[in-house]
Structures are given as C-alpha cells and as structure tokens.
Amino acid sequence: MNKLIKITLILVAVCTLGACKKFLDITPDNVATIDYAFRLRSTAERYLFSCYNYMPALGAFDSNVANAAGDEFWLPVNHGSNAWKIARGGQSKANSYMNYWQGNNGGKDLYQGIRECNIFLDNINKVPDLPDFEKARWEGEVKFLKAYYHYYIFRMYGPIPIIRVNVPVDASIEEVYPARDPIDSCVNYMVQLLDEAIPNLPDRIDNEVSELGRITKAIAMSIKAEILVTAASPLFNGNPDYAGFKDPEGTLLFSQSFDPKKWERARDAAKEAVEFSESLGHKLYVFNPAFFQYKISDTIKVQMNIRNALAEKWNPEIIWGNTNSLVGSLQNQATPRGLDPARVSNSTTSGNIAPPLKIAEMFYSSNGVPIREDKNFDYAGRFKLRSVTAPYKRYLQEGYVTASLNFDREPRFYADLGFDGGVWYGQGLFDDTKNLLFVSAKKGQPATAQNESSYSVTGYWPKKLVNFNNVIGETTYTVQTYPWPMIRLANMYLLYAEAENEVSGPNNAVYNYVNQVRARAGLFSVQDSWSNYSNNPTKYTTQTGMREILHQERLIELAFEGQRFWDLRRWKKAGEELNKPITGWDLIQEDAASYYRERVIYNQTFTARDYLWPLPESELLSNKRINQNPEESIDGLLNGVYAQLKAWSDPMHRLGEYAGDNIMIRGSSTDAFYEFISFARTPNNGRLSTFWDSGYKAIAQASNIINMIPLGKNATLDSKLGECYYVRGMMYFYLVRAYGRPYYQNPETNLGVPIVNGTPADVINANLPDRATVKATYEQAIADLKKAEELITVNKGAVFGSKEAAQAMLSRVYLYM
C-alpha cells in the first residue's frame, strides 16, 4: 500500500508540475498514423509541407515580435497585441508573451515543429516511390527548417536545449528533460545542419508557380551567415554580463572571453552567400521606368527603387520570400485612413502602426550623414516651421507648412515614411507632373484620428510597407500582397561589410558593399559624404567609426523589416535605444505651430534582463535540468528581499507608535504591543519576533545577492545590487534603533545588533556572531546606504529603493547620531 501511495503521489506531482503536457521531444504513440504518412510520395510531401507550417508568420504585424515588441512602431493604447505588451515592459516569466518555447500568447510551438522535422527525417527512407534526388532535396529542406526553428528560439532565449532526435516514450528522465546546450554548441549544431542541407538543395526554383518560397542553397547559405554574425556579435561573444552563468549541473552556458575567430567565420560565410547569390542573378533592385506607362521624375524613381525592393514580389533582390506569410493586413495598418481625402469614410485603411519621432530622426540628411553630424543641417532648429517651395514638391506638398525636420532628408526618408505634408506616390495616382496624394494629419484634417484605434499616434506612417499599386476605393482597399521578405541582398551586403570591418577594419570591400546600397538609395559614397559634410570627417577611416556607420546604415536600409529589433540586441545597444522616450507630434492641435511640438507618448524602459526571453515558469518546474536566465533570476531574488518588508513593516510602525505617547488603547488588550503601552515587556513578544526575524531575513537575502553577483558587470545589474545595499542598510538602522541604546550614550561600548551579512553555509550548526556595538552597527548601515547611493541609477518608483531614498535614509541616520 505504501508503494502504491508513493507511486500515486509521484504521478500527481508529474501531472501537476508538467501540466500532463507532451514533452517537446517525445515520439508520439500514433505510430500507425506516421507510418501511413510515409507510405506514398504524395502523403510524405504533405508531411514535408506540415514542417513548413511552423514558420513564424512575420508578414502579420501582431505575429512578428521584431516589429511589434521593439521601438520602430507604436500603437493606440487600446491595441491588444501580445508582442506590443513586451514593448511596454509587460514581459513576464510566469506567463510570457510571444512564447515560442511552448507556443503560447502569440508564439508558435517551435519545439513541436522541430519534433515534426525529426519525425520526417526518421521516416523519409520508408517512402517507396520517391527518387533519390528528391529524397535528398526534401531532407535538405527539413534540415534547414530544423536549424531555422532552433535559431529562432536561440535568438530569444540564448542557450537552449538542442533536440537532435526524438526520444521514445520509454526514455529515462534525463532524456525526457533535456539540459540547455551552451551557446557555442547551439551555433555549431545549427551550422552543421545547414552544411548538411546545402549540397542537396536546388540552386534556384525552376517550377515557380508551385514552388516559390521553398528553400534553396542561397537561402540556407544566407541564414548560415546570419547565424554566425549573430554568434560573433557582443551579445553572444564573450558577453561579461553572463560570465559564470551555469546550468544546475554546472555547465557554463556562455563563452567567457571574446573570440575574434568567430567574426572571421562569419565573414567567410557572408562572403560565400553574397557571391553565390550574385552568381544566380540576384542584384539590388532598381525600378525600370521602361516597363511603366507613366513618365516619372528621377526623384520618384529613386523612391521606387527603395519601396519596391521590399514590396514588389519576387524582384531580383529577394533571396527568400516567405510564401507562408503574405503581407496583406499589414499594408492596411501602414496606410493612413484619409490618405485619399475623398474617401475619409473608408475604414479599411486603419493606419495605426506609427514610427516614433526618433525613427524619423534616424534617417540621414540629404548629404548622406546623420542629421546630428551634418554641418549644414540645423538640428537644434529641426522643429521650426517652413513653407514648402517648388524644389521640394515631389517630397512635400507645395505651399504646405511643416517642420524643418521633414526637409533636406535622404530619399529613404521620403520613401519609407508618410507624414503631415508629405507626398505619397501611387495608390492610383501615378503621374508625378500632376497632383499626387499627400498626408494631412492635423486635427480636423483627413488623416487625423477618426476613432480611438485607426490613427497614427506619432504622426508618421511606414509607407515603405505599402505596395504603390494598391488602390483605395469608396469602401474597399485593393491590396497587392507580397511574401514577407526574409532575406534581401542588401541585408547580405551589409552583413558582409559588418563582418569584414570587424575582422580587418575599413577597407575596399567594406566600402564597396555599403556604397552599393547607398548608391541605389541616391546617396554619395561613405567617403564623400563624411569627408565633405560631416563634422567628424575621418569617422569612416577607423574600425570604431565605420562600425557606427554600418550599424546606422543597417537600421535605415532595413527599417520596418524586423531587423532593428534583433540587431540592437546582438550589438548590445538595446539598453541605449529602448530607454529613449517614444515621442510624436501633438496630434490634437489644428495649427502647424501647435501641432509640431514634440510630445512624449510613453517612457519605454529596457533592462539587461530584456536581452533574453524569460524561460516559462512551468518549464522550470517540470525540468530541473534548466534554470532561469540570469537577469530574471536576480529580479526574482530581489522581489524576495522586498517581500520580507511586508511582514516587517507592520510591527516596525507599531513599535514606534505604541511605545511612545501618540497612541493609547483603552482598557486592556491581547495585542502583543499592548505590553509596550503597559510597560510590561516580555522577551517572547510575537510582534517583536516578527520585526526581528523579517528584518534579518531581508538582510540575509540582500547579502546573499550581494555576495553572489560581482559589481561592475553592467549598470543595470549594479543598480539592482544598490537596492540590496539600501534594504540592508535600512534594516540595520531600524534594528539598532529599536534594540540598541541611543547613539549619544557611549556607542563604542553599548550593544547594538548582530551583523550577519549572508546566510551561513551550515545553518544547522551555525556559530552566529554576538551583538556588535551601537557604533559598529551604525557604521554598517551608513556604509550600505552610501553604497546604495553610489550604485542605484534606475528609479523604479516609490515602492523600491532609489538614490533619493538612500540619501533620505542617510539623513535620518545622521539625525539619530
């Protein structure tokens, strides 16, 4: 009976902790169904396509975490996107948004996709009527998908469990619950899969009608290069923030030092992908007016170079277009309602995804350098008003009054962005010698807010995402859909230039590839632009300066394509960029002078923990071989420190009031603090025990964090350590104030409270210190509070420790001395 009870309890525990879910890598028991799927070529092909079905739907705004969870777009407050909740700081380890580990809250279960890929690879040899060349191709496609799904999870979570094969239902616990593989092992395995896949993939798709979007050699080579560039970048290459991060079994999960050879490997892979893609005829897209019935100006032609490189399906620049994710509704969200003033009532153009002002400022000046660096651009006066004259009429509506920020900008600014007073080419009007559509967005104008969800909260729209052939009807919006561009050749050029610069510094190869991208966008070369127009004319001649140029070039060229989100993370620049406020124009104003005032919409915050997704708590409960990412761990520990204050604060306040003459309880009371009023104090007072125990628990937990995490890893982590010092210093002060004599009465000899900074290693046999003197206790409190004042740089609000709180507490301590 005891054995039965024990077995029952184990089963209950497993079902409770794991929610009785199927584990991510267990072979299912529907073997007969799987065998049937591989009896014929036709059924096996359907299984192949089911492996493709796990591809993230990046062409839909809410499904693309890189668009909705970053800072390139902002939305009306009533929008419910899971990814946008991340952008607003709502990510949670308890029930994480865009969870691609388990497939919850907007994410797909990519481990299930990997499991399907493993089933396919295990069974494809059973198909009797499948030619060898086709079997090899299909295996190559599925190995690519398996690598890509691992990569997608890897970018989110960092070190992840690699699922090489599915394990059987009779597997051991160690097999069922996989440990996380170190970063380098993850990268090497993904690259190994791609290297195995590449020889068997076709150079190009011959049957374009039925097969466009399937994986080719160029796609696999490009993703291999992207993986290696990601692995060589600061987030994963010797990142000191994760130094010493181990799993529960003691395995180091991050490399401990920077490895320059990772950049060499990335450079070689990117070069190979670029050269192979070019050999197949891939090239930067250039609009050809010979095949267009309207004669257009060079100004509009350059804008078409930029817009159509993204929105013209299967143009020669597209290396990989995801046919599983067509861009349809995203174009509705990018088109202003009221763009055509004759059709303001047409609600099919919601126009509710809005680039913030900082994104508008990111684009270069017309001289091809940042507007803060351009010697001829009045950055300080960028919000001043100007009236549009004839030379600007193909960029801005002639005679319109708009901000100086919208003048004298590079062609990508006008191709990518719609804004008040900006010309919007296309959408049924193609003769640029006549009147074109333009945006008018001030209060009462056609593109102003028609309701609480269909408007731009900043006053800018991502025109780049909209195919210029779309037509706005009376009540309809006819959209020319296109596959989401996963990889463009421009992306590969810039990846190669970045890797080459990291290996060798600026050289002809670096300049060549970045300048090709700039030339297509109507800009001078990097050398000419910086030499002639920048206040830092030699910037491009150093590795550091060229790195900064290449980073901004990627952010501009690939704007609104889901690259900025991942690039800022791998460069470790997200902490800088995603802590800037989200701002826009003052939309409720009718006149230009009032409208063109910068208005803060949201104060976005980003901390070191946000670089990686939190592992789902349910996964941690069921799999004891994995642990939480470091910054998530310290947040949980720090919350535990603050939790002790809840029990401590009540007796702390009563202690100060009841023992004085501010409060009186009539008659008698059973309350433990009544003893203070009646002067009948006893050692076993329950309230005092809570005050003492909770105070020392807070001290112990704060000290454990201080002892566990070294200072100097990053400012965010140091600020959290500062909070620990604040709590510890405050606790010592309140304890010595209650249990020690006043400071003016012989503090060198009178007893204060024990100084115990941390949990003893052997709690059972601990030999705890005696009470320190009043002076020593005060010195400990002062030292901790000064350290808190020094370290805390992030003010999280009045319920947390802050620099100001530390200063105020120090003042109180000094007052008592």
N, C-alpha and C positions, 0 to 999 in steps of 0.2 A: 504493500500500500504506500509506504514512504517513497519507493521508487516511482510509483505512478504519480504521486503528488509532485515529486520533483520534476518529472518529465512534463507534466501539465503546466507547471509554473514556467518552465523554460519555453514551452510553445507559446504561452500567453505573452511572455516577455518579448520573444522574437516578433510576434504579430504586432505588439504594441509599438516597439521601437522602430520596426521597419514598415509599419502600416500594412503588413502582409502583401507588400508590393513585389512584383517580379524584379529581381535584381538585374542590373544593367547588362550583365554578360552571361546569363544562364540560358542554355539551349532550351527552347520550349518543348512541351510534350506533344505538340501537334505534328509529330514526325510524319504521319501519313499525308498531311496537307503539304508539307515541304517536299516529300518525295513526289507528289503529284505535280508540284510546280516545276520540277526539273525532268519530267518525262518527255517533253517536246520542246523544240526550239521556240515555238510561239509562247508557251507558258513561261519558259525561262526568260524570254525577252521582257515579258510583263513584270517578272520579278526584278529584272535589271532596272526597269523604269521606276519600280517602287523604291529602289535605293536612291534614285534621283529625287524622290518626293520629299526627302528630309532637308533639301537645300533651303536655307533661310530665305524668306520672301522679301528681299531687300528693296524691291520696287514699290512696296506699300509703306507709307510713312510710319505707321504705328508698329510695323514689324521690323523695321530697320533701326536697331538700337543705336547705330552710329549716326543716324540723322536725328532721332528724337531724344536721345539721352545726353547729348552734348550741349554745345552753346552756339551752333550755327543757326538754329531756329528757336523761336519762342512762340507760344500758343496762347489763345484766350484762356482765361482762368477756368472755364467750365470744361475744358478738354480732359478726357479721362484716359489718355494713353498711358500704358504701364511704363513704357520707356521714358516718357516725359516726367514721370514721377521720380525717376532716377536723377534727371537733370535738376530737379528741385530739391535734391537731398533726401529723397524718401526711401532709398535702398535699405533693405532690411535683411538680416541673416535669418530671421525667423520665417519669413515668407517672401523670399527675394523676387524682385521683378525681373522680367526677361531671363527666366531661369532655363538655360539651355542644357543644364546638367540633368534635370528631371523632366523638363517640358512643361513648366508651369508659368502662369502670369505673363503670357505673351511669348514665351520661348518654346521652341520645339525640342523634343527629347532626342538630342543628337546621339546620346549613347544607344538609344534604340535604333537609330539609323546605322550606327557602327555595327550593332548586333546583326542587322539585316544584311549589311555588307559581308560580315563573316559567314553568315548562312549561305549567301550566294557563292562565295569563294570555296566553301566546303563542299558544295554540291554541283558546281557547274560541269565537272567532269562526267556527271551521270547522264547528261543530255546526249542522246544517241545520234541525232540528225544535225549536229552543229559542226560546221567546218572548223578546222584547227585555227585558221587565221581569224575567224570571227570570235572563237572562244578566247583567243589571246587578246583581242581588242576589248571584249567585254570585261575580261579580268583586269585589263589595264584601266578601264573606266571606273570599275568598282574600287580598285586600289587607290585611285585618285580620290574618289569620294570619301573613302575611309580616312585618307590623310587629311582631306579638307575639313571633315567633321571634327577630327581631333584638333586641327589647327584653330577652328572657330572657338572651341571650348577653351583651348590653351590661351588664346588672347584674352579671354575673360578671366579665367581662374588661375593662370600661371601653371605651376606643376600640377599635372592631372594624372589619373590612372590611365595607362595605355592598355587598351583591350586588344591584344594581339589575336587571340582566339576566343571563341565562346567556350565556357566550361560546362560540363554535363551536370545534370540535376543531382548526381551523387557526389559532387565535388566537396572538398574539405572547406572548412570555414575560411582558411587563408586564401583559397582560390575564389570563393564566392565574394569575399570582401577584399578587393584589390587595394594595395597601397598606392600612393601618388608616386609617379616617376619623377626624378629630378629634371630640371629644365633642359639640360643638355641631352638627356636620354630621350625626352619627348621630341626635341628637334631632330635628333638623329633618326629616330624611328619614322617620323613623318617624311623626312627626306629620303629614307630608304624605300618607303612605299612608292614615292614618286619616281625614284630612279628605276624601280622595278616596272612601273607602269609606262614610262615614256617610250621605250623601244616598241611597245605593242600598240601605241595609239596612232591614229592616222595623222598625216601632216596637215591635211585640210579636210573639210566636209565636202564630199562630192555630191551627195544627194541632199541638196539644200532644202528642198521642200519638206522633207520629213525628218531631217537630222540636225538642222542648225540648232546650236545650243549644247550639243553633246561634246564631250571632252576631246581635245586634240593635243598633239605634242606641245604646241606653243602655249596652250593654257597651262598644262602641267609644268612646263619649264618656268613660266612666269610666276606661278604660285610657289614653286620651289624657291625662286629668287626672293619673293616677298617673305616667305617664312625665314629665310636665312638673314635677310636685312632686319627683320623683327628681332631675331635672336641675337644679332650683333649690336643692337641699339641699347642705350643706357638702362632701360627698364629691366632687361634680362641679362646683360653682360657685365657681371661684377657689380651689381647694384648693392651699395653698402646698407641700404635700408633693410635688406633681407639677409644680411650677414648672420650666420649662425642659425638660420631658420631650418629646423629639422622636423621630420615626422615623428610620430610616437615611438618608432622603432630605432630612432637615432640617425636616420639617413639625411644628409644635407641635401636640401632641395634646390638651392641656388648656388651657382659657382661663386667662389669667394673673391675672385680677382678679375679684372678686365683682361680679355684675351683679344689682342689685335688681329689674330688669325681668323677670327670669326668674320671680321669685315672683309678680309681677303677672299674667304669662301663665298661670302655674299656677293662681292664684286664680280667674281668669276661667273657665278650663276646668273647674275643680272645681265652681264655682257653676252653670255651664251643665249639667253632668252631673247634679247634685243636683236642680235644678229640673225637668229633663226627666224624670228617673226618677220624681219625685213626681207629675208630670202623668200618668204611666201607671198610677198606683195603688200604686207601691212605697212602703212605710212600715215603720217599725220594728215588728218582730213583738211581739205581745202575746198571751199564752196566753188562750184564751177558754174558761172552765170550763163555759159553757152547752152546749158540744158534748162534754162529758166526763161519763161516767156516775158518777164519784165526786166527792163534795164535798171540796174541798181548802182548806187554810188559805191566807191571803194570803202567808205565808212561802214555802210550796211554789209558789204561783202565780208569785211573782217569780222563783224559781229556774227555773221552766218558761219564763218569758219569755226567760231567758238561754240555757238549754240548747237549746231548740227553735229559736231564731233561727239556730242552726247546723245542728242535726241533723234538723229537720223539712223534708223535701224540698219544694221549690218553694213555701215560705212567702213572703209578700209582701215580705219584706226581701231576698230573694236576687235580685240583679241578674244574676249569672252563676253558674250551676252547671255544673260540668264533667261531662257525662254520659260522657265517655271515661274518667273516673276515679271510680268509685263507692267510697264509704267502707265497706269491709267488714271485712277483716282488721285494719285499724287499730282498730276497736272491740273486737275480741278482745284486742288488745295493751293497750288502755286499761282493760279491766275486770279487777279483781283476781281471781285464782284463789282460791276460797274466800270470795268475797263472800257467796254463799249457803252458810252453814256446813253445810247438809245435803248439799251437793254438792261437797265439797272434792276428790273424786277426779276431777271433770270437768276435763280438761286443755285444753279448747277455749278457756278464758279464760286466756290466758298472762299478762296483766297485767304486762308487762315494760318499758313505757316510763314513765319516772319523772321528774316535775318535781323539780328540786332545791329545797332549803330557801330559797334566795334568791328563787325564783319565788313560793313561798308567802308570803314576806315582802313581795313587791312589791304585793300587793293592799292596798287601803285598809282602814282601821278601819271600824267601823260608822258612824262620823261622816263618812265620805267623804273623809278626808285620809290621807296616808302615815302608817304607824304610828310612824315616827320623829318626825313633826311633831305628832301628836295629843297635846294637853295632858293628856288623860285616859287615854291608853294607856301602860302600864308597859313600855316597850320593853326596858329593862335586865332586867326580870323575865319576859321572854317565854317562857323555858324552865321557869319554875316550874310545879308541878303544881296542877291544880284539879279538883274533882269537879263533874260536870255536874248542874245543878239543873233543875227543871221549866221555867223560862222559855226554856231553850236546847234543849228536847227535839226540836224539828224541825230543828235544826242538828247536834246532838250526842246520842249515846246517853245517856239519863238514868241517872245513877249511875256513869257511866264516869269514870275518871281520865285526863286528857290534859293536854297542855301549854297554858299560858296563851296561847301564840301562836294557838291554834285557837279562842279565844273572842273575841267582840266584833269580828268582822270583817264586811266588807261582803257583801251577798248573792252577788256574783260569786265570792267566795272559796269559798262553800259549793256554788255551782252548778258551778264549774269543777273543784274538787278533791275527790278521795276521800282519806281518811287515817284512821289509827287512832283509833277512837271517833267518826268522822264518819258521819252518817246518809246513806244512798244511796237516794234515792227512785226508785221504779219497778222495772223488771226483774221484773214480775209482782205486785208489792205496791204498790197504789195508794191505799189508804185510810189517810190520814195520821193518823187518830184511833186507829189500831191499830199494832201493832208493824211497823216498817219494817226493811229491811236496813241494817246498819251494818258498817263495816270494823273488824276486829280483827286487828292485824298484828304483835303482839309474838311472840317465839319460842314455838312450840308452839300458836299460835292459828290459825284457819282461813286467814287471808290471808298467813301467813308463807311463806317460801321453801319450795316443795315439791321443787324441784330447782335446778340451777345456772343455769337460763335463764328460769324462769317466776315472776318476782317483781319487786317494785319495789325498786331499790337504795337509794332515798331514804326510802321510807315514804309517798310521795304518788303518786296516780294522776290522770290527766286526765279526770275524769268528764264534762266538757263535751263530749267527742267521742262519747259513748255515747248512742244513742237510748234514751229511757226505756222504750220499748215492747219492747226486746229481752227475751227470756225464756231463763233458764238452766235447762236440763233436766238429766236424770240424766247423760247423756253428750254432750249437744248444747248449742249456743248459737245460738238463732234470732235472727239479726241483721236489723234493718230498715235496709237500706242507703240511702244518700243521696248525690247528686252532690256532689263536693268544692266547697264554696262559694268560688269565686274572688273574688267581689266581693259584699259585703253593703252595704246602705245605710248602716249605722253606720260602716263604713270610709270611705265617701264624705263623710259628715257631718264626721268627724274630719279627713280630708284638707283639706276646705274650710276648717274652723276653723283648722287649722295654717297654711295659706297666707294666710288673711285676717290672722291675727296677725302673720305675717312682713311683710306689706305695711303694715298700719295699726296694729298693736298691738292690745291687747284692746279690743273694742267689743261692741255688742249682738249683731252677727251671730256673733262668736266664741262669746260666752256662750250664745246661743240653741241652736246646734247641739251643743255639748258637753253642755249641760244636758239636751237631749232624750235623749241616750244615757244619761246618769246617771239621769234620772228613770225610764226603762224598767228600770234596774237597781236601783230602790228607794233612790236616794240623793238627798240635798239638792242644791241648785244649788251650783256652784263658789263663788259669792259667799257663800252662807250657811255652807257647810262651812268655808271658810277663815276667814271673819270670826269665827265662833263657836268653832271647835275647834282651829285651827292655832296653833302657836307663832310662825308667820310670817303674821299675819292679812291683810297687804296684798299678799301674793305675787301674787295674781291681777290686780292693778292695773297691773303693769309687763309690758312685752313679754317680758323675760327670764324673769320668774316664770311668766307664762302659757305660755311655750314649754315650760318644765319640766313644768307641769301637763298640757298637751296630750300631751307625749311619754309620760308615765306613763299617761294615760288610754288612749292607743292600745295600749300594752303590755298593759294589763289587759283592755280590751274585746276585743281581737283575740288574746288569749293562745291558744296551741296551734293557730293558724290559718295558720302560716307567714309571719307579718308581722314578728315581732320580729327575725328574722334579717336581713331586708333593711332594716328601719327603723334598727337600731343601726348598720348600715354607712353608710347615706346621711346619718345625723346625725353620723357620726364618733364614736360613743360605744362602738363595739365594743371599742376598746382599754381602756376603763374597765370594761365589764361582763364581757367574756370573759377577763379576767385575775383574776377572783374565783374562789376555790376552789369546786368542786362538793361540796356537803355534804348530809348526810341524817341521819336518826336512827340510833341504834346498834341495828341490826336483830337482833342475836344475843342480846339481853337479854330476859328473861322478865318482869321487874317494871318498872313505869312509871318509877320513879326512875332506873333504869339505861338504859332504852330512850330516854328523852327527853334524851339528851345529843347535842350536835352532833358529827358525825363527818366528817372530811374523806375524801372518796372519791377525788377527783382534783384535782390542781392544773392547771387549764386555763390555757393561755397563748395570747396573741394579739398579734401584732406588726403594724407598719404594712404589711408586705408582704401580710398576710392579707386586706386590704380587697378586693383583686382576685385573681382566679384567675391562676396562672402559665400562660403560653402553653405548649402542648405543645412539647417539645424537637424532636420530629420535624417539627413545622410550621415551627419556626425554621430547621431545617436545609434544608428544601426551599424555603422562601420567604424570600429575603434582603431583601425589602422591609419586613419587620416585625421588631421587636425585643422583648425581654422587658420586662415591666413593671418599673418602677424598683427596687422593693424586692427583687424576685427577682434583679435584676442585681447589686446590691451584695452579696447573700448569696453569689452565685457568685464574685464578685471576692474577697470576704473569705475564702471557703474556699480560694481560690488562694494567699492570703497564708499561711494555716496550712499548706497543703501543702508550702511551702518548708521548713518547720521539720522535716519528716520527714527530708529529706536532711541538714539542718544539725545535727540533734540528736546523731546518732551520732558524728561527729568532735568535736563540742563536748565530749561526755563523755570520749571517749578522750584528747582534748587535755589535759584536767585531770588525768586519772589517770596516763597513760603518762609524762607529762613530770615527774611527781613521783616519790615513792618508795613509793606504795601498791601498785603492780603491777609484776611483773617477768616477762618472757618468757624461758624457759630457752633457752639456746643462741642461735642466730641465727634470724631470721625475715625473710620477704619483705614483711611488712606495712609499709606506709608509716610507721606510727607507731613502728616499731622504732627509727627514726632518733632519736627523742626519748630513748629509753632508752639508746641507744649514744652519744648526743651527737654524731651525725654528721648534722647538719641540712643539708638542701639546699633551694634555692629552689623546685624543681619537685616538691614533695611533693604527691601526689594527694589525700591526706586534707585537707591544709591548703587546697588549691584548692577542694574541695567546701565546706569550712567557710566560706571567704571568699565564694565565688560564691553559695551558697544564702543566706547572710546578707544579701548586697546585693540579691539578688532579692526577698527578703522586704521589705527596706527600700524598694525601688523600687515594689513593688506596693502596699504600705501607703501610701506617699507619693502614688501616683497616685490612690488613692481619696480621700485627704485633700484633694488639690488639686482633685478633680473635684466633690465634693459639699460644698456650703456648710453650715456649722454653723447650728443653730437652726431647722431645718425641722420636726423633731419629736424627742421624747425617745428614741424607739426608734432612729432613724437616728443621732442623736448618740452613743448608746451603742455602736453599731457602729463609728462613727468613733473612739471611745475605744479600742476593741480594736485599731484600726490604730496609734494612738499607742503603745499598750502594746507591740505587737510591734516597732515601730521603735525605741522606747527601749531595749527589752531587747537587740535586735541590736547597737545601737551600744555598749552596755555590754560585752557579751561580746566584741565585736571589739576594742575598745580595751584590754580586759583581756588579750587574747591578743597583740596586736601593739604595744601601747604600753608604755612603762616604768611602774612603779608611780606612783601619783598623788603620793606624798610626794617624788618626785625631780624637782624643777623642772617642774611640769606646764605652766607658761606657755611653756616653750621646747621640751620634749621632744615628739616627734611621736606623734600618735595614729593615727587612720584618716581617710580622706576622708569628708566629709559631703556626700552626694549624695541629696537629698530629692526623688526622682522620676526618671522616665525622660527623658533629653534628647530634645528634639523631633527632632533629627537624630542618630540613634545612630551612623551610619556615620562622620560627621565630628565626633563629639562631642569637645569640649575639656573633659575632666573635671578637677575641682579637685585640687590636691595634698593631701597629708595635712594634716589640721588638727592643732592641738596637743592634747595629752592633756586639758588643761583645757577646751578648746572642745568636745571630744568628750563629756566627762563632762557639760558643761552642756547639750548637746543631748539626751543620754539622760535627764537629770533633768527637763528641760522637757517631754519627751514623756511620761514616766511621770506627772508631775504632771497633765498634761492628761488622760491616761487615767483617773487617779483622779477627776478632776472630772466626766468625761463618762459613764463607764460606770455605768449604773443597773440593767442586767439581768444577773444572774448565770446564765449558761447551763451552768455545770458546770465541773469541774476541768480539762477539756481546752481551755478557752477563756480568753481574757483576762478579768479581772474587776477590780473596785475593790480587792478584797483582794489579788489578785495584784500589782497595781500598787503597793500600799502595801508589800508584802513585798519587791518588787524594788527599790523606793526605799531600803528599809532596807539591802539588800545593797550598793547603790551607795555609800551614805553610809559603810558599814563599810569599803569599799575606799579611801575618801578619807582 
